[in-house]
Amino acid sequence: MRTIKAGTKSPEVYYLNELLAKLKYSVIVSDYFGKETDIAIKDFQLKNNLVVDGVVGLKTWSTLLEKSKNGFQTNNKLLSEQDLIDFSNQFKLELAVVKAVNEVESNGKGFLINGRPKILFEGHIFWNELKKRNIDPKTYVNANTQDILFEKYTKKYYVGGTAEYTRLEKAKKLGSDKKIADAANCSASWGLFQIMGFNAVSIGYSNIDEFVDKMNQNEGEHLKAFGRFLEKNNLIGLLRNKNWVSFALKYNGSAYKTNKYDEKLMKAYQKYA
């Protein structure tokens, strides 16, 4: 594991926050090493006779893993080289292109520390998914549902990590109607590439339940869903032509310029090529 400290934004920080959350520290499980993470790690170092510097290096990582009794995700759920080769053959893409897209567009880790697929629940999508099923969302709006059901997009209620499942389960239990549970599952993004559940049927799954089941299996299934999404949205041709700008725009939206996704894709491709 690489050495990280306050201000770092990386997949390792996400894993760090997962471990801290498992140890009952009040941190937001994200890939940013912010103030809460800094306070938590210094407290952990103090209580475990480590140098209290907020730097997570070999000794702190080792102690964290020992105290949490948790290693890395087992290999049978992780994305493999063969998964990427199969993907490149299926869509007639250079392997270097596939590896570049995987590096830049995946979020680094498709499963949580408890073995469940990573999700992010979107309350404004839940609002729309209920309406699609002729269920009036306003019927369920109250003080207890404000974190899972709202009309306009906001990041305010994101909690990250396993706590997102608390939000999802809360949404699924708004009523006994199966339509509500389906709407809830459609309102979360799933796995390594964070594909929204509402895409399930349009990209070839028989229903949202099949999609969720596949997302629970392994990162190889996450990659397959990503491929179906790219194909459905006519993005494969852009990758064959290495049109990084157009691909980044269509996949990431106008924010690609700020985050330099096109440049990152090009550099990653050159590295693997």
Summary of the structure (lengths in Angstrom):
residues: 273
radius of gyration: 19.8
end to end distance: 25.7
largest distance: 58.0
contacts: 823
relative contact order: 0.11
helix: 55%
strand: 5%
